[in-house]
């Protein structure tokens, strides 16, 4: 949470058949992350989670999804 106001991007690629629901929650696309310790929501979304299994057949879409939240 403290890193959300820094120039930082975290990309997580899920490999395999595991249940990645915690990574999807950390990604925060559906529900913004809230820190009870800091008493605030994140400044910006710095985490991008991509399930490789769903995108491995489309390398262009995979690249778009991986880079979707990296600022330019």
Secondary structure in CASP SS format (residue, H / E / C, confidence):
PFRMAT SS
TARGET T0000
AUTHOR 0000-0000-0000
METHOD secondary structure of the structure
MODEL  1
X C 1.00
X H 1.00
X H 1.00
X H 1.00
X H 1.00
X C 1.00
X C 1.00
X C 1.00
X C 1.00
X E 1.00
X E 1.00
X E 1.00
X E 1.00
X E 1.00
X C 1.00
X C 1.00
X C 1.00
X C 1.00
X C 1.00
X C 1.00
X H 1.00
X H 1.00
X H 1.00
X H 1.00
X H 1.00
X H 1.00
X H 1.00
X C 1.00
X C 1.00
X C 1.00
X C 1.00
X C 1.00
X C 1.00
X E 1.00
X E 1.00
X C 1.00
X C 1.00
X C 1.00
X C 1.00
X E 1.00
X E 1.00
X C 1.00
X C 1.00
X C 1.00
X C 1.00
X C 1.00
X E 1.00
X E 1.00
X E 1.00
X E 1.00
X E 1.00
X H 1.00
X H 1.00
X H 1.00
X H 1.00
X C 1.00
X C 1.00
X C 1.00
X H 1.00
X H 1.00
X H 1.00
X H 1.00
X H 1.00
X H 1.00
X H 1.00
X H 1.00
X H 1.00
X C 1.00
X C 1.00
X C 1.00
X C 1.00
X C 1.00
END
